[in-house]
């Protein structure tokens, strides 16, 4: 079984032990499925769940190089220099990242409001990017955008390999296989 889940902001990528925080168990009714990868509590979007360990391994192991694409809202007006740095790879405290796909984007018209909303400051604009990674370090997109001077405000995963969010509302599950 393979499921797509649109993880809302603030939901933990685990089925138990959330205390007062919501977990996958609050949304996913299918039994014996587990996340193939993770999204941080403050990230949103596509999470794949499966009961097939081999499939989970193919989806998450870096040697299989499944590209993961994120829509990212950053603090400030993104520069060509920052985009170039993301495309070449960024030095983080755990080493140089692989080059990322990084393109300017527009806020999509299908985007749902976030609760709580992203902070708004009149004097500082925000920008949207599309960032595609082929590795999966802890909080990597957030650390990369911060390293080039544009902290992440909102992060939404929209694609893992051939699987997409494609109109799946937040908190909903779609059976893929």
HUURQUI-V761883 format. One record per residue. N is the residue number from 0. OMEGA is omega in whole degrees, -180 to 180 (* if undefined). BURIAL is b if it has 16 or more other C-alpha atoms within 10 Angstrom, else e. D_CENTER is the distance of its C-alpha to the mean C-alpha in Angstrom with 2 decimals. Layout:
n:N omega:OMEGA burial:BURIAL d_center:D_CENTER
n:N omega:OMEGA burial:BURIAL d_center:D_CENTER
//
This chain:
n:0 omega:176 burial:e d_center:21.85
n:1 omega:-179 burial:b d_center:18.30
n:2 omega:170 burial:b d_center:16.34
n:3 omega:179 burial:b d_center:13.27
n:4 omega:174 burial:b d_center:12.09
n:5 omega:-176 burial:b d_center:10.34
n:6 omega:175 burial:b d_center:9.45
n:7 omega:173 burial:b d_center:10.93
n:8 omega:174 burial:b d_center:10.66
n:9 omega:180 burial:b d_center:12.89
n:10 omega:178 burial:b d_center:12.85
n:11 omega:-180 burial:b d_center:13.19
n:12 omega:177 burial:b d_center:12.01
n:13 omega:-177 burial:e d_center:15.73
n:14 omega:-179 burial:b d_center:18.72
n:15 omega:173 burial:e d_center:21.19
n:16 omega:-179 burial:e d_center:22.02
n:17 omega:-176 burial:e d_center:20.02
n:18 omega:-180 burial:e d_center:23.25
n:19 omega:-179 burial:e d_center:22.94
n:20 omega:178 burial:e d_center:19.14
n:21 omega:178 burial:b d_center:17.86
n:22 omega:178 burial:b d_center:16.62
n:23 omega:-179 burial:b d_center:15.79
n:24 omega:178 burial:b d_center:19.60
n:25 omega:-175 burial:e d_center:19.80
n:26 omega:-172 burial:b d_center:18.10
n:27 omega:-177 burial:b d_center:18.57
n:28 omega:-180 burial:e d_center:22.29
n:29 omega:-178 burial:e d_center:22.47
n:30 omega:173 burial:e d_center:23.96
n:31 omega:171 burial:e d_center:23.34
n:32 omega:-177 burial:b d_center:19.76
n:33 omega:-180 burial:b d_center:17.18
n:34 omega:173 burial:b d_center:13.45
n:35 omega:-174 burial:b d_center:12.93
n:36 omega:-177 burial:e d_center:10.37
n:37 omega:165 burial:b d_center:8.56
n:38 omega:178 burial:b d_center:5.96
n:39 omega:179 burial:e d_center:7.96
n:40 omega:-177 burial:b d_center:10.30
n:41 omega:173 burial:e d_center:9.46
n:42 omega:-175 burial:b d_center:5.78
n:43 omega:169 burial:b d_center:5.98
n:44 omega:-168 burial:b d_center:6.03
n:45 omega:173 burial:b d_center:7.01
n:46 omega:177 burial:b d_center:8.38
n:47 omega:178 burial:b d_center:11.55
n:48 omega:-178 burial:b d_center:14.64
n:49 omega:172 burial:b d_center:17.92
n:50 omega:-176 burial:b d_center:21.40
n:51 omega:-177 burial:e d_center:21.90
n:52 omega:180 burial:e d_center:21.53
n:53 omega:178 burial:e d_center:22.19
n:54 omega:178 burial:e d_center:19.49
n:55 omega:179 burial:b d_center:16.92
n:56 omega:179 burial:e d_center:18.26
n:57 omega:-179 burial:e d_center:18.03
n:58 omega:-172 burial:b d_center:14.37
n:59 omega:-176 burial:b d_center:13.46
n:60 omega:-178 burial:e d_center:16.37
n:61 omega:-179 burial:e d_center:15.94
n:62 omega:177 burial:e d_center:19.39
n:63 omega:172 burial:e d_center:18.26
n:64 omega:175 burial:e d_center:15.86
n:65 omega:179 burial:b d_center:13.49
n:66 omega:177 burial:b d_center:11.53
n:67 omega:-177 burial:b d_center:7.79
n:68 omega:-177 burial:b d_center:7.29
n:69 omega:165 burial:b d_center:5.25
n:70 omega:-172 burial:b d_center:7.62
n:71 omega:172 burial:b d_center:8.45
n:72 omega:-179 burial:b d_center:11.55
n:73 omega:178 burial:b d_center:13.67
n:74 omega:178 burial:b d_center:17.03
n:75 omega:178 burial:b d_center:19.83
n:76 omega:-175 burial:e d_center:20.83
n:77 omega:-178 burial:b d_center:19.03
n:78 omega:175 burial:e d_center:21.73
n:79 omega:179 burial:e d_center:22.50
n:80 omega:179 burial:e d_center:23.08
n:81 omega:177 burial:b d_center:19.60
n:82 omega:178 burial:b d_center:18.12
n:83 omega:179 burial:b d_center:20.72
n:84 omega:178 burial:b d_center:19.82
n:85 omega:-178 burial:b d_center:16.16
n:86 omega:-180 burial:b d_center:17.69
n:87 omega:-173 burial:b d_center:20.23
n:88 omega:-174 burial:b d_center:18.18
n:89 omega:176 burial:b d_center:18.11
n:90 omega:176 burial:b d_center:20.17
n:91 omega:-178 burial:e d_center:18.46
n:92 omega:177 burial:e d_center:20.48
n:93 omega:174 burial:e d_center:19.71
n:94 omega:-179 burial:e d_center:20.73
n:95 omega:177 burial:e d_center:19.94
n:96 omega:170 burial:b d_center:16.60
n:97 omega:175 burial:e d_center:16.92
n:98 omega:180 burial:b d_center:17.05
n:99 omega:166 burial:b d_center:13.91
n:100 omega:-179 burial:b d_center:14.11
n:101 omega:-179 burial:b d_center:14.06
n:102 omega:172 burial:b d_center:15.69
n:103 omega:179 burial:e d_center:16.53
n:104 omega:174 burial:e d_center:15.35
n:105 omega:176 burial:e d_center:16.74
n:106 omega:-176 burial:e d_center:15.40
n:107 omega:-180 burial:e d_center:15.36
n:108 omega:180 burial:e d_center:18.26
n:109 omega:-174 burial:e d_center:16.49
n:110 omega:179 burial:e d_center:14.08
n:111 omega:175 burial:e d_center:14.99
n:112 omega:178 burial:e d_center:16.16
n:113 omega:177 burial:e d_center:14.31
n:114 omega:4 burial:e d_center:16.56
n:115 omega:-179 burial:e d_center:17.41
n:116 omega:174 burial:e d_center:17.19
n:117 omega:-179 burial:e d_center:15.84
n:118 omega:-179 burial:e d_center:18.94
n:119 omega:176 burial:e d_center:21.20
n:120 omega:-176 burial:e d_center:23.73
n:121 omega:-174 burial:e d_center:26.29
n:122 omega:-177 burial:e d_center:27.15
n:123 omega:179 burial:e d_center:23.73
n:124 omega:172 burial:e d_center:21.84
n:125 omega:178 burial:b d_center:18.13
n:126 omega:174 burial:b d_center:16.53
n:127 omega:178 burial:b d_center:13.69
n:128 omega:166 burial:b d_center:12.33
n:129 omega:-178 burial:b d_center:10.78
n:130 omega:178 burial:b d_center:9.55
n:131 omega:-180 burial:b d_center:9.87
n:132 omega:173 burial:b d_center:10.16
n:133 omega:173 burial:b d_center:12.62
n:134 omega:-175 burial:b d_center:12.41
n:135 omega:176 burial:b d_center:10.32
n:136 omega:179 burial:e d_center:11.81
n:137 omega:177 burial:e d_center:11.25
n:138 omega:-170 burial:e d_center:9.16
n:139 omega:-178 burial:e d_center:9.70
n:140 omega:180 burial:b d_center:8.13
n:141 omega:-180 burial:b d_center:9.74
n:142 omega:180 burial:b d_center:12.79
n:143 omega:-179 burial:b d_center:13.20
n:144 omega:177 burial:b d_center:13.29
n:145 omega:-179 burial:e d_center:15.54
n:146 omega:178 burial:b d_center:17.67
n:147 omega:172 burial:b d_center:18.49
n:148 omega:-178 burial:e d_center:19.41
n:149 omega:-177 burial:b d_center:16.68
n:150 omega:179 burial:b d_center:14.77
n:151 omega:175 burial:b d_center:11.39
n:152 omega:-179 burial:b d_center:12.24
n:153 omega:-176 burial:b d_center:9.30
n:154 omega:-177 burial:b d_center:5.57
n:155 omega:176 burial:b d_center:4.58
n:156 omega:-177 burial:b d_center:3.27
n:157 omega:-177 burial:b d_center:7.05
n:158 omega:169 burial:b d_center:8.53
n:159 omega:-177 burial:b d_center:9.40
n:160 omega:-180 burial:e d_center:12.92
n:161 omega:-176 burial:e d_center:15.05
n:162 omega:-178 burial:e d_center:13.14
n:163 omega:176 burial:b d_center:11.69
n:164 omega:173 burial:b d_center:10.94
n:165 omega:172 burial:e d_center:14.37
n:166 omega:179 burial:e d_center:15.75
n:167 omega:-178 burial:b d_center:14.69
n:168 omega:178 burial:b d_center:15.17
n:169 omega:178 burial:b d_center:13.23
n:170 omega:-179 burial:b d_center:14.78
n:171 omega:-179 burial:e d_center:16.17
n:172 omega:174 burial:b d_center:16.41
n:173 omega:177 burial:e d_center:17.56
n:174 omega:-180 burial:e d_center:19.62
n:175 omega:179 burial:e d_center:19.01
n:176 omega:* burial:e d_center:21.79
//
